[in-house]
Amino acid sequence: MKFIKTFFLAGISFGLLFGVVMSLVFADANAGMYSGVLGGILFGFIISFFVHIQSKAFRKVDSQISDLVYSGSANHFVNAEAVGGWLQLTKTQLIFTPHAINIQKEEFRVDLKDVLSVEINNALGIIPNGLVLTIGDKKEKFVVFGRTTWKNKILEMKG
């Protein structure tokens, strides 16, 4: 089910954008429409396949953590890069492990006792998938599926 959801979300988003760009480049609405549909299908499939493979790999990592509470795919904003990877919540820590194709590959770990606040926000100001942790005077930003669930589980583990 997640494969199909990712396929449609990624494919439609990319297809619409690609179709508009191709319409402008070729000054032909038909060329843009066909390019958008084909590009969207191809991109949606590639991204869905990648997410599926990465999820399987990180699920193996999950099985090695005895006190795992919740996990899922995520992006962690580090400097100007949205680093893709896997977010894991244990009873005492939040751990982000980037996947291999990122430029920045450092794991991020924070003890839950050091998290001052957990907020939800909208990525790019409109997409309801952002999670912001305040740790000291620093804000760590993530993009996750189910941001409210993530927030609630983190707060529950903090006590």
Backbone bond lengths (Angstrom), bond angles and torsions (degrees), N, CA, C in turn:
res aa  C-N    CA-C-N  psi(-1)  N-CA   C-N-CA  omega(-1)  CA-C   N-CA-C  phi
1 M - - - 1.457 - - 1.533 111.37 -
2 K 1.363 116.12 -41.60 1.461 119.34 179.11 1.532 110.80 -64.60
3 F 1.344 116.15 -34.95 1.471 120.67 177.65 1.524 109.56 -59.09
4 I 1.323 116.75 -46.13 1.463 121.56 -177.58 1.527 110.81 -67.23
5 K 1.337 116.31 -42.76 1.465 120.30 179.15 1.530 110.42 -61.93
6 T 1.317 116.62 -45.57 1.467 120.57 178.20 1.517 110.49 -63.09
7 F 1.336 116.75 -42.41 1.461 121.40 179.10 1.529 110.69 -56.39
8 F 1.321 116.78 -48.92 1.465 119.66 -177.55 1.524 112.19 -70.70
9 L 1.326 117.73 -43.90 1.463 119.40 -179.39 1.527 111.82 -63.36
10 A 1.322 116.58 -48.79 1.469 120.32 -179.24 1.520 110.81 -68.83
11 G 1.336 116.28 -44.27 1.456 120.71 -176.86 1.515 113.29 -64.91
12 I 1.320 116.46 -45.29 1.467 119.55 -179.22 1.521 110.48 -67.62
13 S 1.333 117.08 -44.55 1.466 120.23 179.55 1.529 111.05 -59.27
14 F 1.330 115.78 -51.91 1.459 119.97 -179.20 1.528 110.69 -65.33
15 G 1.333 117.12 -43.65 1.461 121.27 -177.86 1.520 112.85 -59.47
16 L 1.328 116.74 -43.09 1.467 119.79 178.61 1.523 111.41 -64.06
17 L 1.317 115.67 -47.34 1.462 119.85 -179.93 1.528 111.11 -64.05
18 F 1.312 116.53 -46.80 1.465 121.12 -179.93 1.527 111.08 -62.82
19 G 1.327 116.48 -40.24 1.466 120.59 178.71 1.516 112.55 -62.42
20 V 1.319 116.83 -42.27 1.468 120.33 178.32 1.522 110.20 -64.43
21 V 1.338 116.69 -45.69 1.471 120.22 -179.80 1.532 110.27 -62.00
22 M 1.328 118.09 -45.28 1.460 120.93 -179.85 1.523 111.82 -65.35
23 S 1.329 117.50 -35.38 1.467 120.93 176.31 1.521 110.42 -62.18
24 L 1.322 115.92 -40.24 1.460 120.05 179.66 1.527 111.54 -72.41
25 V 1.325 117.06 -40.81 1.463 121.18 -178.88 1.526 111.05 -64.39
26 F 1.324 116.71 -47.13 1.465 120.96 -176.76 1.522 112.91 -92.35
27 A 1.338 117.14 -4.13 1.463 122.44 -177.18 1.528 110.18 51.65
28 D 1.323 115.37 39.69 1.466 121.17 -177.81 1.530 108.65 -144.92
29 A 1.328 115.68 113.48 1.468 120.41 -177.36 1.519 111.77 -62.99
30 N 1.329 117.94 -36.69 1.470 120.43 179.89 1.531 111.41 -64.94
31 A 1.315 116.08 -44.03 1.473 119.78 178.15 1.524 109.92 -61.38
32 G 1.317 116.89 -40.47 1.458 120.87 178.36 1.511 112.10 -64.86
33 M 1.323 116.05 -41.26 1.460 119.96 -178.81 1.529 110.62 -65.46
34 Y 1.322 117.03 -48.27 1.467 120.44 179.87 1.530 111.40 -64.65
35 S 1.322 116.71 -42.13 1.465 120.63 177.94 1.520 110.61 -62.60
36 G 1.324 116.38 -41.57 1.463 120.81 -179.93 1.515 112.27 -64.01
37 V 1.340 116.77 -44.24 1.464 120.37 -179.74 1.529 110.36 -65.08
38 L 1.324 116.73 -49.79 1.471 119.77 -179.07 1.526 111.63 -66.01
39 G 1.329 116.95 -44.04 1.461 120.46 178.76 1.521 111.54 -63.56
40 G 1.328 116.77 -39.49 1.459 121.32 179.19 1.521 112.19 -64.13
41 I 1.341 115.94 -43.54 1.469 119.92 178.98 1.529 110.14 -63.65
42 L 1.318 116.85 -46.91 1.458 120.90 -179.26 1.537 111.35 -63.71
43 F 1.311 116.42 -48.58 1.462 120.46 -179.12 1.528 110.55 -63.66
44 G 1.316 117.21 -44.18 1.468 121.23 179.32 1.512 111.74 -58.34
45 F 1.336 116.69 -43.51 1.462 120.52 179.44 1.522 111.25 -65.61
46 I 1.326 117.17 -45.91 1.470 121.08 -177.98 1.534 110.53 -62.12
47 I 1.321 117.13 -47.22 1.462 120.49 -179.15 1.525 110.59 -65.12
48 S 1.327 117.69 -42.47 1.462 121.18 179.69 1.522 111.24 -62.55
49 F 1.326 116.34 -42.08 1.460 120.71 178.63 1.526 110.13 -63.60
50 F 1.333 117.01 -44.42 1.460 121.42 179.12 1.536 110.75 -60.47
51 V 1.332 116.90 -46.42 1.467 121.07 -179.97 1.525 110.26 -62.57
52 H 1.316 116.99 -40.59 1.464 121.30 179.68 1.532 110.77 -62.34
53 I 1.327 117.27 -46.75 1.465 121.79 -179.77 1.533 110.47 -64.29
54 Q 1.333 117.00 -44.87 1.461 120.26 179.97 1.531 111.34 -64.28
55 S 1.324 116.82 -39.79 1.467 120.22 179.16 1.522 111.06 -61.97
56 K 1.329 116.59 -41.95 1.469 119.59 177.66 1.524 110.76 -62.28
57 A 1.317 116.82 -42.68 1.468 120.56 -178.85 1.524 111.01 -64.31
58 F 1.327 116.59 -43.79 1.459 119.24 -178.01 1.522 112.20 -74.83
59 R 1.313 118.65 -25.17 1.469 120.64 175.68 1.538 109.62 -63.79
60 K 1.328 117.03 -33.13 1.467 120.27 175.47 1.523 110.04 -64.59
61 V 1.340 116.35 -39.54 1.459 120.96 177.29 1.532 109.49 -64.28
62 D 1.345 116.30 -41.11 1.470 120.73 178.35 1.521 111.62 -55.61
63 S 1.314 116.37 -39.45 1.461 119.96 -175.20 1.532 112.19 -66.81
64 Q 1.320 116.81 -14.99 1.459 120.65 -179.49 1.534 112.83 -90.06
65 I 1.329 117.14 -5.37 1.461 121.10 -178.83 1.527 108.18 -102.96
66 S 1.314 116.01 116.25 1.473 120.07 -173.47 1.524 113.27 -73.44
67 D 1.336 118.47 -30.78 1.464 119.75 -176.83 1.540 112.38 -107.63
68 L 1.329 116.75 31.09 1.461 122.00 179.74 1.523 110.15 -66.64
69 V 1.323 115.82 132.55 1.458 121.93 -179.90 1.523 110.60 -106.01
70 Y 1.345 116.58 -41.02 1.467 121.02 -174.40 1.525 108.29 -160.42
71 S 1.330 117.11 149.38 1.461 119.79 177.28 1.517 110.21 -155.87
72 G 1.325 115.13 161.41 1.457 119.99 177.11 1.517 111.19 177.30
73 S 1.322 115.21 170.54 1.457 120.24 178.78 1.524 109.33 -69.23
74 A 1.329 115.03 150.20 1.463 120.18 -177.61 1.523 109.86 -160.63
75 N 1.302 115.33 163.88 1.456 122.95 167.67 1.521 106.80 -117.48
76 H 1.313 116.10 138.75 1.464 122.25 177.18 1.519 106.65 -116.48
77 F 1.324 116.79 125.10 1.455 120.07 -179.91 1.520 109.48 -81.33
78 V 1.339 115.11 114.78 1.460 122.52 178.56 1.525 106.25 -123.53
79 N 1.334 115.12 113.66 1.464 121.05 -173.37 1.526 108.08 55.42
80 A 1.315 119.31 -123.63 1.461 120.46 -177.92 1.528 112.75 -96.25
81 E 1.328 117.69 2.44 1.466 120.67 -175.70 1.526 111.88 -104.06
82 A 1.328 115.04 135.93 1.465 120.82 169.75 1.522 105.76 -90.46
83 V 1.321 116.08 99.08 1.457 122.33 -175.04 1.532 108.57 -81.45
84 G 1.314 116.78 120.63 1.455 121.36 179.71 1.508 111.81 -83.24
85 G 1.328 116.37 146.47 1.451 119.49 178.86 1.509 112.93 175.12
86 W 1.329 115.61 -144.58 1.463 123.15 -172.47 1.520 109.19 -131.50
87 L 1.328 116.09 129.95 1.451 122.27 179.23 1.520 109.07 -106.11
88 Q 1.333 115.91 131.66 1.463 121.40 -178.54 1.525 109.68 -128.01
89 L 1.311 114.82 133.83 1.451 121.58 175.93 1.519 108.27 -110.50
90 T 1.330 115.63 121.95 1.465 120.25 173.68 1.524 107.23 -106.02
91 K 1.301 116.86 -175.69 1.469 120.16 179.31 1.520 112.34 -68.35
92 T 1.342 117.24 -18.93 1.471 120.19 -176.14 1.527 114.78 -128.33
93 Q 1.341 118.00 -13.26 1.465 120.13 -174.20 1.527 112.02 -139.96
94 L 1.338 113.72 160.32 1.457 122.14 167.33 1.521 105.49 -116.44
95 I 1.340 115.72 127.07 1.468 121.14 -174.68 1.523 108.78 -124.91
96 F 1.325 116.71 128.86 1.460 121.50 173.49 1.523 108.21 -114.56
97 T 1.338 116.01 122.80 1.465 122.03 179.16 1.524 108.07 -114.56
98 P 1.340 118.23 115.13 1.469 120.26 179.47 1.520 111.72 -72.80
99 H 1.331 115.64 150.77 1.455 117.64 174.02 1.523 109.55 -83.25
100 A 1.301 116.15 168.50 1.468 122.75 -166.01 1.528 115.60 -66.78
101 I 1.329 119.81 -21.26 1.462 118.69 -173.64 1.528 114.05 -89.84
102 N 1.317 117.80 9.14 1.462 120.90 177.44 1.525 111.07 -82.32
103 I 1.312 115.08 157.11 1.460 120.44 173.61 1.530 108.98 -73.75
104 Q 1.339 115.57 -46.49 1.463 121.20 178.77 1.525 107.79 -95.67
105 K 1.315 116.09 120.88 1.463 120.83 -171.83 1.530 113.94 -117.93
106 E 1.324 116.85 15.85 1.457 119.31 -178.04 1.517 111.38 -79.48
107 E 1.321 115.25 134.09 1.454 121.12 175.85 1.531 108.89 -70.76
108 F 1.326 115.85 145.18 1.457 121.91 176.81 1.526 108.23 -113.63
109 R 1.328 116.41 128.25 1.474 121.73 177.48 1.516 108.21 -132.78
110 V 1.318 114.83 140.34 1.466 119.23 173.72 1.523 108.09 -143.07
111 D 1.326 115.48 135.81 1.453 120.58 173.07 1.521 107.60 -71.73
112 L 1.317 117.11 136.65 1.459 120.93 -177.88 1.523 112.43 -61.56
113 K 1.332 116.84 -28.46 1.465 119.89 178.93 1.530 111.23 -65.02
114 D 1.346 117.39 -21.06 1.459 121.49 179.90 1.527 113.35 -88.90
115 V 1.328 117.31 -7.83 1.470 121.55 179.87 1.527 107.85 -82.15
116 L 1.338 116.12 117.10 1.466 120.87 -178.33 1.522 112.15 -82.66
117 S 1.342 117.12 -36.97 1.464 120.03 178.86 1.520 110.38 -153.20
118 V 1.327 114.78 157.08 1.459 122.73 176.73 1.526 106.33 -129.43
119 E 1.321 115.67 122.79 1.462 120.45 -178.15 1.523 109.18 -128.35
120 I 1.323 115.14 154.78 1.465 119.22 172.17 1.525 107.40 -105.18
121 N 1.327 115.43 148.81 1.459 120.13 177.31 1.520 109.15 -148.05
122 N 1.311 115.49 179.85 1.461 121.52 179.60 1.517 109.45 -107.07
123 A 1.323 116.33 122.40 1.464 120.61 175.72 1.524 108.19 -65.47
124 L 1.294 116.66 139.80 1.466 123.62 -176.82 1.524 111.89 56.50
125 G 1.328 116.09 18.97 1.452 120.99 178.85 1.513 115.70 79.96
126 I 1.360 118.13 -9.07 1.471 119.28 -175.60 1.526 114.81 -134.37
127 I 1.336 118.15 -20.31 1.469 120.49 -174.26 1.532 108.90 -93.48
128 P 1.336 117.65 117.02 1.474 120.48 -174.06 1.526 113.50 -78.62
129 N 1.332 116.42 71.96 1.466 119.98 -178.68 1.528 113.37 -144.99
130 G 1.313 118.07 15.46 1.453 121.09 -175.93 1.517 113.76 -94.62
131 L 1.318 115.38 146.36 1.457 124.06 177.09 1.529 106.80 -134.15
132 V 1.333 117.32 127.57 1.460 121.50 -177.36 1.529 108.87 -123.74
133 L 1.333 115.30 124.15 1.464 121.25 177.12 1.522 108.34 -106.38
134 T 1.320 116.34 133.54 1.460 120.44 173.68 1.523 107.28 -99.80
135 I 1.331 114.74 121.32 1.467 122.26 -179.42 1.528 106.25 -127.46
136 G 1.317 116.04 104.76 1.461 119.61 -173.68 1.517 108.72 64.97
137 D 1.330 116.61 -127.69 1.468 120.10 178.33 1.528 112.00 -99.51
138 K 1.330 116.50 13.58 1.458 121.37 -176.49 1.539 110.66 -112.55
139 K 1.314 116.20 146.35 1.461 121.52 176.19 1.524 108.78 -112.28
140 E 1.325 115.93 127.07 1.465 122.18 176.68 1.517 107.18 -105.52
141 K 1.342 116.36 124.50 1.462 121.24 -175.62 1.521 110.94 -110.06
142 F 1.327 113.95 138.08 1.459 122.24 179.61 1.518 109.87 -132.53
143 V 1.318 115.18 154.15 1.464 122.55 167.79 1.518 105.73 -114.49
144 V 1.336 116.14 125.17 1.460 121.49 -176.10 1.527 109.78 -138.55
145 F 1.328 116.12 159.64 1.454 121.20 167.63 1.523 106.29 -85.87
146 G 1.330 117.95 133.61 1.458 121.04 177.94 1.510 112.99 74.34
147 R 1.309 117.33 52.23 1.468 121.52 -174.47 1.526 113.17 -60.25
148 T 1.329 118.24 -35.43 1.464 120.56 178.97 1.524 110.95 -67.04
149 T 1.336 116.23 -39.78 1.468 120.26 176.40 1.515 110.26 -62.49
150 W 1.327 116.87 -44.67 1.464 120.57 177.67 1.526 110.69 -58.48
151 K 1.315 116.08 -48.29 1.466 120.02 -179.14 1.525 110.42 -58.21
152 N 1.323 116.47 -49.60 1.461 120.55 -177.61 1.528 112.27 -61.79
153 K 1.323 116.83 -41.24 1.473 120.20 -179.33 1.536 111.25 -67.99
154 I 1.321 116.36 -40.35 1.475 119.60 177.54 1.522 110.08 -62.23
155 L 1.335 116.39 -47.36 1.463 120.15 -179.75 1.535 111.13 -63.69
156 E 1.317 116.66 -37.00 1.472 121.01 177.81 1.521 110.63 -62.70
157 M 1.329 117.25 -42.83 1.475 120.39 -179.63 1.532 111.58 -71.47
158 K 1.328 116.51 -29.41 1.464 119.22 176.75 1.522 111.52 -67.39
159 G 1.356 114.82 -26.68 1.470 119.31 178.10 1.440 111.97 88.53
